[in-house]
Amino acid sequence: MKTLLTTCCLLCALVITASAQTIVQSMQTINNDNTLAMTIVGKKDGRPFRHSLRFDVAGMAKVQRDSLYQQTLGVLDILGIRNVPGMKRPGADVVQGDSVVFRCETCGKKGKLEISGGNYLATRPINPKRDPGKRFPLTMHLSPGDYKLLYRQRGSREIQSSFSVKAGEQNVVTVK
């Protein structure tokens, strides 16, 4: 009787595990100068799904398009769509561009950093007590050009400034 009960429990566990899988049946990606589009069709937990994302990227630099692509893959990762053949994992490739280091000596609380310029927008949560990737100094890869910075910190005023990224130079931005 005990063996029969153990076998039934194992079979139930296998059925539950098998049904909690994501199976991608097809993925189409368009990444050119005008359009970034992804369509993914598959099954998750035994139910069919279809995710279609489309962005107009006309006028964006390649670095900006690649950044948007990586953010899109991050969203799919959150949805549980992983290990898709031919899909590169977020963070697998370093986005090409000039390195910009953001520093802040007085930013000791949780906050949010927003960088915008041209057709580019990036937001980063800042938490000095957590992951080192969410603390100052923070490094981002941005294409050359003019940008605006907005930093919101809990319990403080907003900090706004403008900065330029120059190709081939050491770019350091101090949040004051």
C-alpha positions in Angstrom: 0.0 0.0 0.0 2.8 2.4 0.9 4.6 1.6 -2.4 1.3 2.3 -4.3 0.8 5.6 -2.5 4.5 6.7 -3.2 4.1 5.8 -6.9 0.9 7.8 -7.2 2.6 10.8 -5.6 5.5 10.6 -8.0 3.2 10.4 -11.0 1.2 13.4 -9.8 4.5 15.3 -9.3 5.6 14.4 -12.9 2.3 15.6 -14.3 2.4 18.9 -12.4 6.0 19.4 -13.5 5.3 18.6 -17.1 2.3 21.0 -17.2 4.3 23.9 -15.7 6.7 24.0 -18.7 6.8 26.6 -21.4 7.0 25.2 -24.9 7.8 27.7 -27.7 6.5 26.6 -31.1 7.7 29.5 -33.2 9.5 32.8 -32.8 9.8 35.5 -35.5 12.0 38.6 -35.0 12.5 41.7 -37.1 15.3 44.0 -36.1 16.1 46.6 -38.8 16.4 50.4 -39.1 12.7 51.0 -39.0 11.1 48.2 -37.0 11.7 46.0 -34.0 9.1 43.2 -33.8 8.8 39.9 -32.0 6.1 37.3 -32.3 6.3 34.2 -30.1 3.8 31.4 -30.2 3.7 28.5 -27.8 2.2 26.8 -24.7 2.6 27.6 -21.1 1.1 25.4 -18.4 -0.8 23.6 -21.2 -2.4 26.8 -22.4 -1.6 28.4 -25.8 -0.1 31.9 -25.9 0.9 34.4 -28.5 3.0 37.5 -27.6 3.4 40.1 -30.3 5.6 43.2 -29.6 6.2 45.9 -32.3 8.2 49.1 -31.9 8.8 51.9 -34.4 12.6 52.5 -34.1 13.1 54.8 -37.1 15.8 57.3 -36.2 17.2 55.3 -33.3 20.9 54.4 -33.2 21.9 50.7 -33.3 22.9 50.9 -29.6 19.4 52.2 -28.7 17.7 49.4 -30.8 19.8 46.8 -29.2 19.0 48.1 -25.7 15.3 48.0 -26.5 15.7 44.4 -27.8 17.4 43.4 -24.5 14.7 45.0 -22.5 12.1 43.1 -24.5 13.9 39.9 -23.8 13.9 40.7 -20.2 10.1 41.1 -20.3 9.8 37.7 -22.0 12.0 36.3 -19.2 9.6 37.7 -16.6 6.7 36.1 -18.4 8.5 32.7 -18.1 9.5 32.4 -21.7 13.1 31.2 -21.5 15.5 28.9 -23.4 14.0 29.8 -26.8 16.3 28.5 -29.6 18.0 31.4 -31.3 17.0 33.9 -28.6 20.0 35.5 -26.8 19.6 35.9 -23.1 19.5 39.4 -21.7 22.9 40.5 -20.6 24.6 37.9 -22.8 25.9 40.5 -25.2 27.3 43.8 -24.0 25.6 46.6 -25.8 28.2 48.5 -27.8 28.6 52.2 -27.1 30.6 54.5 -25.0 30.8 53.8 -21.3 29.2 56.4 -19.0 29.8 56.2 -15.2 27.2 57.8 -13.0 28.4 58.8 -9.5 26.5 60.2 -6.5 28.1 60.8 -3.1 24.9 61.9 -1.4 22.5 59.2 -2.8 22.1 56.9 0.3 18.4 56.1 -0.1 16.3 54.2 -2.6 15.7 56.1 -5.8 15.2 56.0 -9.5 17.5 57.2 -12.2 16.1 58.2 -15.6 18.2 58.9 -18.7 16.6 60.2 -21.8 17.9 61.7 -25.1 16.8 61.5 -28.7 14.7 58.3 -28.9 16.4 56.7 -25.9 14.9 56.2 -22.4 16.4 54.1 -19.6 15.2 53.8 -16.0 17.2 52.2 -13.3 16.1 51.6 -9.7 18.8 52.5 -7.2 18.9 50.6 -3.9 22.2 51.0 -1.9 21.4 48.1 0.3 20.8 45.5 -2.4 22.3 44.3 -5.6 25.7 46.0 -6.5 24.2 46.6 -10.0 21.7 48.9 -8.5 24.1 51.1 -6.6 26.3 54.1 -7.5 28.7 54.2 -9.3 26.6 52.8 -12.1 27.9 52.2 -15.6 25.7 52.4 -18.7 26.6 52.1 -22.4 25.2 55.1 -24.4 25.8 56.3 -27.9 27.4 59.7 -28.3 24.9 62.6 -28.0 23.1 64.9 -25.6 21.1 63.4 -22.7 19.0 64.5 -19.7 19.2 63.0 -16.3 16.4 62.9 -13.7 17.1 61.3 -10.3 14.3 60.9 -7.7 15.3 59.8 -4.3 12.9 59.0 -1.5 12.5 61.9 0.9 14.5 64.3 -1.3 13.9 66.7 -4.1 14.4 65.7 -7.7 17.8 66.2 -9.3 17.8 67.2 -13.0 20.7 67.9 -15.2 21.9 67.6 -18.8 25.1 65.9 -20.0 26.8 64.9 -23.3 28.5 61.7 -24.2 31.5 62.1 -26.4 32.9 59.2 -28.4 36.3 57.8 -27.3 36.4 59.9 -24.1 36.0 58.9 -20.4 32.4 60.0 -19.6 31.7 60.5 -15.9 28.4 62.1 -14.7 28.1 63.3 -11.1 24.6 63.4 -9.8 24.4 66.5 -7.5 
